[in-house]
Amino acid sequence: MSHYVDFICLYESAQGFDTSYSEAAHKSLKDFFRRTNKRSEFEVQILHYNTRQQNMVAMGDVLLFTQSQPRSQADVDSEVQVTKPTRDPVNLTKLRFPCGKHSEAEMLVRWMKVKYWRTARDMDAAVGIPCFLDALAVFVWESRRKKAGVATAPHLIDHLEPNVAGCLKNCYVSLHNSMSCWERDGKDNNASKKLVERHAYCSPRWQRRNCWRRDCVWVQEHASDPTFTKDCPEALSGRLLGRLQLIVTVVDVTKRVHATHGMFKVERWPVAASRHPCNLGSTRFYEIPIIISCAHLVLTDDSASKFYVNSWVNWEAYNSIYDPGFLENNRRAAINLAKTFR
């Protein structure tokens, strides 16, 4: 510190700085030293205490930032008491569910854990439930229509279209052991309508035994009929009694992304050939708040008309855009290299 006086005389005092900063940090180190054993490696213990304190301060800032952010209606709806799976997916590898090599390679490209996911056809072969693929295909098909805003007539909801099972080609399924439901128990006199969480189980290895536990549940299949009055209520109110066969999470990636690198493929807007077109072309105006983010496009051919939307995949998957056999060639080279070191 002997040079401080000379530097202050030459350059004056540093703006916005005084010795209280280092003195305050020194006091915190004294507190950390009192908590150590005052023996060997006490410096390491001081560093551990300092790291924990910094982590707690950072966590406090994160919680304060989260609490101060405005909450949208979507955030509120996500916390509503709804039925949902209660645990992590079942480890299907331990249950020895089959998985093809081609399916395993595709899941690795999509960053999906092989031990939790199977294709719909592999899952059908493992569980052995009658009409599993047909029921799942109708569910996926109706989910797509609902997401697109297309209404389906009530008498066509269970209708099985020809070749509808083909939409499950790239659908991946994971299993869950249980799900949480909410119901009124009536035990609280002060809140008679209070909902209490209940668990419904559908486990392939209940209590570590090779047998299924499948609970019975109520399903709101149809809306309650408004023609019934309080004096003459509907018996089931549109509900059906069923038994759980599987609790699954379905990821639908059919015809959406590339099977190897998982990128969307887009093309330029076609040029209208008509002199007086009835619809707008590629030139449109949008409000600035609805623009989400930037997009990075990658050329797919020399025509400069088709592109991949870069999803920032790893280097190996990115190179497969220009060399379709890049991953397979690298895998073979790695196997040959491993053989030389055995």
Secondary structure as UniProt FT lines:
FT   TURN            2..3
FT   HELIX           4..11
FT   TURN            15..16
FT   HELIX           20..34
FT   TURN            40..41
FT   HELIX           42..68
FT   HELIX           73..78
FT   STRAND          84..85
FT   TURN            92..96
FT   HELIX           101..109
FT   TURN            110..111
FT   TURN            114..116
FT   STRAND          118..119
FT   HELIX           120..127
FT   TURN            130..131
FT   HELIX           132..147
FT   TURN            148..149
FT   HELIX           154..156
FT   TURN            157..158
FT   TURN            162..163
FT   HELIX           164..168
FT   TURN            169..170
FT   STRAND          171..175
FT   STRAND          178..184
FT   TURN            192..193
FT   STRAND          195..203
FT   TURN            204..205
FT   HELIX           206..208
FT   STRAND          213..214
FT   STRAND          216..220
FT   TURN            226..227
FT   TURN            237..238
FT   STRAND          239..243
FT   STRAND          248..252
FT   TURN            254..256
FT   TURN            259..261
FT   STRAND          264..267
FT   HELIX           288..290
FT   STRAND          297..299
FT   TURN            302..303
FT   STRAND          306..309
FT   HELIX           315..319
FT   TURN            320..322
FT   TURN            324..325
FT   HELIX           326..340
//
